[in-house]
């Protein structure tokens, strides 16, 4: 009985670690780059999904 309990505790304690090792919540990651991340003189282009230089006239 003690061996079964010990193995159950080990399995339950390792399950979150193994789940995250497989990628975890990759679908829930937010975009790291946003309009506030653009350097001065550039703006966020939603179509390209990147910062682009401001056009000069």
C-alpha positions in Angstrom: 0.0 0.0 0.0 2.8 2.4 0.8 4.5 1.8 -2.5 1.3 2.5 -4.5 0.7 5.7 -2.5 4.3 6.8 -3.2 4.1 6.1 -6.9 0.8 8.0 -7.1 2.3 11.0 -5.4 5.3 11.0 -7.7 3.0 10.7 -10.8 0.8 13.6 -9.7 3.7 15.8 -8.8 5.4 15.3 -12.2 2.2 15.7 -14.3 2.3 19.6 -14.5 6.0 19.5 -15.3 5.5 17.0 -18.2 2.5 19.0 -19.5 4.5 22.2 -19.7 7.5 20.4 -21.2 5.2 19.6 -24.1 4.6 23.2 -25.0 2.1 24.2 -22.3 -0.2 27.1 -23.3 1.4 28.0 -26.7 -2.0 29.0 -28.1 -2.5 31.5 -25.3 0.6 33.6 -25.9 0.0 37.2 -26.7 1.8 39.1 -29.4 5.0 40.5 -28.0 5.3 43.3 -30.5 2.6 46.0 -30.5 2.3 49.6 -31.6 3.8 50.8 -28.3 7.0 48.7 -29.1 7.7 50.7 -32.3 10.7 53.0 -32.2 10.3 56.8 -32.7 9.7 57.5 -36.4 7.8 54.3 -37.1 4.3 53.1 -36.8 2.5 49.7 -36.5 1.3 48.2 -39.8 -1.4 45.8 -39.0 -1.3 44.2 -42.5 2.4 43.4 -42.2 2.3 42.7 -38.5 5.4 44.8 -37.9 6.7 48.3 -37.3 7.3 50.3 -40.5 9.0 53.6 -41.1 6.8 56.6 -41.3 6.5 57.9 -44.9 8.2 61.2 -45.6 6.7 63.7 -48.0 
